Amino acid sequence: MNLDNNTILITGGTSGFGLELTKRFIALGNQVIITGRNQAKLDEVKKQIPQVHTIKNDVGNAASIIELYEKVTTQFPKLNFLINNAGEMRKMSLHDTSIGLDDINREIAINLSGPIRMVQQFLPHLKKQLNPAILNVSSGIAYVPSPYSPIYSASKAGLHFYTVSLRVQLQKTKIKVFELVAPAASTPLNDQFVNVDGFNPKLLATPEKIIDATIKGLKKDSYEIAPGFGRILRIMSRLAPKLILKEMSKVGANIYSQP
Ligand SMILES: NC(=O)c1ccc[n+]([C@@H]2O[C@H](COP(=O)([O-])OP(=O)(O)OC[C@H]3O[C@@H](n4cnc5c(N)ncnc54)[C@H](OP(=O)(O)O)[C@@H]3O)[C@@H](O)[C@H]2O)c1
């Protein structure tokens, strides 16, 4: 796809992949709008990158998505590229009885229901644009679960399947549907894992490297972009699923393995 002169909405643009995408797209001559729940983080990005437009918004909530749609399509009627990037990942023992039923599925609300609702809300608008596209940020963990983040893994597996179906359903439209099968990277999302038993921080890629590959993939219309370890997890899930699950299960096993 063309990577200049787009109007791009990136959910979760205040750190990690979202922030890196923002920098690249602005440098390439696009108009970029980012969201996030934390106003201070949005203000900080605006200070660093004055061209960016920021909107405080929670993608985990349906009413908030409708509000976002109204604001964005009024202020930026040429919006043609939706990037569903916002995400949360918690380490979690399913033996922990302090996690309430309202909270247990938080990653599903943000990482899976969020993109599904965003697409549903923005689709009629995107259909009318030139060079329309959607990029959903899934994960290598969509292919092999990370048992210490069980709800996150379920959300990303769901997002992968949803994205495949979306691409098929939109094949007679102009909308290009991309998926970034991202590997583990050194972003704030992984800060909580640094001292977890079995987690190897040396395996973390830099967000810059992942977004380099993403930009190349978008340019080439490569619909499933799977850089580095994301690709390895995808291959291993087919070639040696038990072996790779055993490896992934080592992270935090001393905490979640209980009789
Ligand atoms: N880093 C990795 O290892 C890795 C690997 C594979 C896939 N991914 C995926 O990549 C995406 C970006 O993650 P990252 O690593 O860049 O993490 P990050 O640095 O923690 O960034 C997450 C961004 O999402 C925003 N966000 C979180 N919940 C939100 C919500 N409910 N509504 C709106 N914005 C929200 C955060 O801002 P606020 O907290 O202020 O809302 C922040 O801007 C996520 O979907 C993640 O699952 C990451």
The ligand as an ORCA input file, in Angstrom:
! r2SCAN-3c Opt
* xyz 0 1
  N       5.870     -5.999     23.281
  C       5.661     -7.240     22.953
  O       6.400     -8.145     23.337
  C       4.487     -7.599     22.063
  C       4.542     -8.813     21.359
  C       3.482     -9.143     20.546
  C       2.410     -8.304     20.414
  N       2.380     -7.134     21.103
  C       1.201     -6.275     20.949
  O       1.602     -5.019     20.461
  C       0.653     -4.036     20.836
  C       1.395     -2.853     21.437
  O       2.048     -3.293     22.611
  P       3.414     -2.667     23.136
  O       4.342     -3.796     23.360
  O       3.818     -1.548     22.282
  O       2.922     -2.215     24.583
  P       2.980     -0.833     25.377
  O       4.257     -0.138     25.151
  O       2.552     -1.189     26.750
  O       1.845      0.053     24.661
  C       0.486     -0.237     24.794
  C      -0.280      0.981     24.331
  O      -1.674      0.651     24.362
  C      -2.351      1.637     25.139
  N      -3.527      0.991     25.728
  C      -3.573     -0.070     26.570
  N      -4.839     -0.352     26.875
  C      -5.616      0.544     26.211
  C      -6.998      0.780     26.129
  N      -7.884      0.036     26.824
  N      -7.455      1.774     25.330
  C      -6.577      2.546     24.631
  N      -5.255      2.396     24.681
  C      -4.773      1.404     25.471
  C      -1.307      2.136     26.159
  O      -1.608      3.419     26.684
  P      -2.473      3.604     28.041
  O      -1.999      2.570     29.010
  O      -2.220      5.014     28.459
  O      -3.905      3.395     27.648
  C      -0.087      2.199     25.239
  O      -0.144      3.369     24.451
  C      -0.290     -4.715     21.825
  O      -1.474     -5.097     21.165
  C       0.484     -5.941     22.250
  O      -0.352     -6.971     22.673
  C       3.400     -6.739     21.918
*
